[in-house]
Amino acid sequence: MDQKLRIDWILCDGYSLCSPEAPEVIDLDEWGYPIIRPGVIAEHELKDVKRAVGACPMSALSLVPQDFDKRS
């Protein structure tokens, strides 16, 4: 199943710990908040993205199914 990276903006405090773990998928804005590349996570990026999810001290990142936002 294809997955994408989701961020909970209420939880995110901009610690900037996620981007170094998955730089191909997560960039940072000038305040240290993540900018997530849209689309599904490629198989070769999945390990890095899981490390980024685990590195977030606020648990603001999660992997969700590609159609997560379309569910009712």
TIRO-2110 file (N, C-alpha, C; in Angstrom, 1 decimal):
// TIRO-2110
0.8, -1.2, 0.0, N, 1, A
0.0, 0.0, 0.0, CA, 1, A
0.9, 1.2, 0.0, C, 1, A
0.5, 2.2, -0.9, N, 2, A
1.3, 3.4, -0.9, CA, 2, A
1.0, 4.3, 0.3, C, 2, A
2.0, 4.9, 0.8, N, 3, A
1.9, 5.8, 2.0, CA, 3, A
2.4, 7.2, 1.7, C, 3, A
1.9, 8.1, 2.5, N, 4, A
2.5, 9.5, 2.4, CA, 4, A
2.7, 9.9, 3.8, C, 4, A
3.5, 11.0, 3.9, N, 5, A
3.9, 11.6, 5.2, CA, 5, A
2.9, 12.7, 5.5, C, 5, A
2.4, 12.6, 6.7, N, 6, A
1.4, 13.6, 7.2, CA, 6, A
2.0, 14.3, 8.4, C, 6, A
1.7, 15.6, 8.5, N, 7, A
2.1, 16.4, 9.7, CA, 7, A
0.9, 17.0, 10.4, C, 7, A
0.9, 16.9, 11.7, N, 8, A
-0.1, 17.5, 12.5, CA, 8, A
0.4, 18.8, 13.0, C, 8, A
-0.1, 19.9, 12.3, N, 9, A
0.5, 21.2, 12.6, CA, 9, A
0.2, 21.7, 14.0, C, 9, A
-0.8, 21.2, 14.6, N, 10, A
-1.1, 21.6, 16.0, CA, 10, A
0.0, 21.0, 17.0, C, 10, A
0.5, 19.8, 16.7, N, 11, A
1.6, 19.3, 17.5, CA, 11, A
3.0, 19.8, 17.1, C, 11, A
3.2, 20.1, 15.9, N, 12, A
4.6, 20.5, 15.5, CA, 12, A
5.1, 21.8, 16.1, C, 12, A
6.2, 21.7, 16.7, N, 13, A
6.8, 22.9, 17.4, CA, 13, A
8.1, 23.4, 16.6, C, 13, A
8.4, 22.8, 15.5, N, 14, A
9.5, 23.3, 14.7, CA, 14, A
10.9, 22.9, 15.2, C, 14, A
11.0, 21.8, 15.9, N, 15, A
12.3, 21.4, 16.4, CA, 15, A
13.4, 21.1, 15.3, C, 15, A
12.9, 20.8, 14.1, N, 16, A
13.8, 20.6, 12.9, CA, 16, A
14.6, 19.3, 13.0, C, 16, A
14.2, 18.3, 13.8, N, 17, A
14.9, 17.1, 13.9, CA, 17, A
14.5, 16.1, 12.8, C, 17, A
13.4, 16.3, 12.1, N, 18, A
12.9, 15.4, 11.1, CA, 18, A
13.7, 15.5, 9.8, C, 18, A
14.0, 16.7, 9.3, N, 19, A
14.6, 16.9, 8.0, CA, 19, A
15.9, 16.2, 7.8, C, 19, A
16.9, 16.2, 8.8, N, 20, A
18.1, 15.5, 8.6, CA, 20, A
18.0, 14.0, 8.4, C, 20, A
16.9, 13.4, 8.9, N, 21, A
16.6, 12.0, 8.8, CA, 21, A
16.1, 11.6, 7.4, C, 21, A
15.4, 12.5, 6.8, N, 22, A
14.8, 12.2, 5.4, CA, 22, A
14.9, 13.5, 4.5, C, 22, A
16.1, 13.9, 4.2, N, 23, A
16.2, 15.2, 3.5, CA, 23, A
15.6, 15.1, 2.0, C, 23, A
15.5, 13.9, 1.5, N, 24, A
14.8, 13.9, 0.2, CA, 24, A
13.3, 14.1, 0.2, C, 24, A
12.7, 14.0, 1.4, N, 25, A
11.3, 14.1, 1.5, CA, 25, A
10.9, 15.4, 2.3, C, 25, A
11.8, 15.8, 3.3, N, 26, A
11.4, 16.9, 4.2, CA, 26, A
12.5, 18.0, 4.1, C, 26, A
12.0, 19.2, 3.8, N, 27, A
12.9, 20.3, 3.8, CA, 27, A
12.4, 21.2, 5.0, C, 27, A
13.1, 22.3, 5.3, N, 28, A
12.7, 23.1, 6.4, CA, 28, A
12.5, 24.6, 5.9, C, 28, A
11.5, 25.2, 6.4, N, 29, A
11.3, 26.7, 6.1, CA, 29, A
12.3, 27.5, 6.9, C, 29, A
12.2, 28.8, 6.8, N, 30, A
13.2, 29.6, 7.5, CA, 30, A
13.0, 29.6, 9.0, C, 30, A
11.9, 29.1, 9.5, N, 31, A
11.7, 29.0, 11.0, CA, 31, A
11.9, 27.6, 11.5, C, 31, A
12.3, 26.7, 10.7, N, 32, A
12.6, 25.3, 11.1, CA, 32, A
11.4, 24.4, 11.0, C, 32, A
10.3, 24.8, 10.4, N, 33, A
9.1, 24.0, 10.3, CA, 33, A
9.3, 23.2, 9.0, C, 33, A
8.8, 21.9, 9.0, N, 34, A
9.0, 21.0, 7.9, CA, 34, A
8.1, 21.4, 6.7, C, 34, A
8.7, 21.2, 5.5, N, 35, A
8.0, 21.3, 4.2, CA, 35, A
8.1, 19.9, 3.6, C, 35, A
7.0, 19.3, 3.5, N, 36, A
7.0, 17.9, 3.1, CA, 36, A
6.7, 17.8, 1.6, C, 36, A
7.5, 17.0, 0.9, N, 37, A
7.3, 16.8, -0.5, CA, 37, A
6.0, 16.1, -0.7, C, 37, A
5.1, 16.6, -1.6, N, 38, A
3.8, 15.9, -1.8, CA, 38, A
4.0, 14.6, -2.5, C, 38, A
3.0, 13.7, -2.3, N, 39, A
3.0, 12.5, -3.0, CA, 39, A
3.4, 11.3, -2.1, C, 39, A
3.4, 10.1, -2.7, N, 40, A
3.7, 8.9, -2.0, CA, 40, A
5.2, 8.8, -1.7, C, 40, A
5.5, 8.1, -0.7, N, 41, A
6.9, 7.8, -0.3, CA, 41, A
7.4, 6.6, -1.1, C, 41, A
8.5, 6.8, -1.8, N, 42, A
9.1, 5.7, -2.5, CA, 42, A
9.6, 4.7, -1.6, C, 42, A
9.7, 3.5, -2.1, N, 43, A
10.1, 2.3, -1.3, CA, 43, A
11.5, 2.6, -0.7, C, 43, A
12.4, 3.1, -1.5, N, 44, A
13.8, 3.4, -1.1, CA, 44, A
13.9, 4.5, 0.0, C, 44, A
12.8, 5.3, 0.1, N, 45, A
12.8, 6.4, 1.1, CA, 45, A
12.1, 6.0, 2.4, C, 45, A
11.5, 4.9, 2.4, N, 46, A
10.6, 4.5, 3.6, CA, 46, A
11.4, 4.4, 4.9, C, 46, A
12.6, 3.8, 4.8, N, 47, A
13.4, 3.6, 6.0, CA, 47, A
13.8, 5.0, 6.6, C, 47, A
14.2, 6.0, 5.8, N, 48, A
14.5, 7.3, 6.3, CA, 48, A
13.3, 8.0, 6.8, C, 48, A
12.2, 7.9, 6.2, N, 49, A
11.0, 8.6, 6.6, CA, 49, A
10.5, 8.0, 8.0, C, 49, A
10.7, 6.7, 8.1, N, 50, A
10.3, 6.1, 9.4, CA, 50, A
11.2, 6.7, 10.5, C, 50, A
12.5, 6.9, 10.2, N, 51, A
13.4, 7.5, 11.2, CA, 51, A
13.0, 8.9, 11.5, C, 51, A
12.6, 9.6, 10.5, N, 52, A
12.1, 11.0, 10.7, CA, 52, A
10.9, 11.1, 11.6, C, 52, A
10.0, 10.1, 11.4, N, 53, A
8.8, 10.1, 12.2, CA, 53, A
9.2, 9.8, 13.7, C, 53, A
10.1, 8.9, 13.9, N, 54, A
10.6, 8.5, 15.2, CA, 54, A
11.4, 9.6, 15.9, C, 54, A
12.0, 10.5, 15.1, N, 55, A
12.8, 11.6, 15.6, CA, 55, A
12.0, 12.8, 16.1, C, 55, A
10.8, 12.9, 15.8, N, 56, A
9.9, 14.0, 16.2, CA, 56, A
9.6, 13.9, 17.6, C, 56, A
10.0, 14.8, 18.5, N, 57, A
9.7, 14.8, 19.9, CA, 57, A
8.3, 15.1, 20.2, C, 57, A
7.5, 15.6, 19.3, N, 58, A
6.1, 16.0, 19.5, CA, 58, A
5.2, 15.0, 18.9, C, 58, A
5.7, 13.9, 18.2, N, 59, A
4.9, 12.9, 17.5, CA, 59, A
4.0, 13.6, 16.5, C, 59, A
4.5, 14.6, 15.8, N, 60, A
3.7, 15.4, 14.8, CA, 60, A
3.7, 14.7, 13.4, C, 60, A
4.6, 13.8, 13.2, N, 61, A
4.7, 13.2, 11.9, CA, 61, A
4.1, 11.8, 11.9, C, 61, A
3.4, 11.4, 10.8, N, 62, A
2.9, 10.0, 10.8, CA, 62, A
2.9, 9.6, 9.3, C, 62, A
3.0, 8.3, 9.1, N, 63, A
2.8, 7.7, 7.8, CA, 63, A
1.3, 7.3, 7.7, C, 63, A
0.7, 7.7, 6.6, N, 64, A
-0.7, 7.3, 6.4, CA, 64, A
-0.9, 6.8, 5.0, C, 64, A
-2.0, 6.0, 4.8, N, 65, A
-2.3, 5.6, 3.4, CA, 65, A
-2.4, 6.7, 2.5, C, 65, A
-2.1, 6.5, 1.2, N, 66, A
-2.2, 7.6, 0.2, CA, 66, A
-3.6, 8.3, 0.2, C, 66, A
-4.6, 7.5, 0.4, N, 67, A
-6.0, 8.1, 0.3, CA, 67, A
-6.5, 8.5, 1.6, C, 67, A
-5.7, 8.7, 2.6, N, 68, A
-6.1, 9.1, 4.0, CA, 68, A
-7.0, 10.3, 4.0, C, 68, A
-6.7, 11.4, 3.3, N, 69, A
-7.5, 12.6, 3.3, CA, 69, A
-8.9, 12.4, 2.7, C, 69, A
-9.0, 11.4, 1.8, N, 70, A
-10.3, 11.2, 1.1, CA, 70, A
-11.3, 10.4, 1.9, C, 70, A
-10.9, 9.8, 3.0, N, 71, A
-11.8, 9.0, 3.8, CA, 71, A
-12.8, 9.9, 4.5, C, 71, A
-14.0, 9.3, 4.6, N, 72, A
-15.0, 10.1, 5.3, CA, 72, A
-15.2, 9.6, 6.7, C, 72, A
END
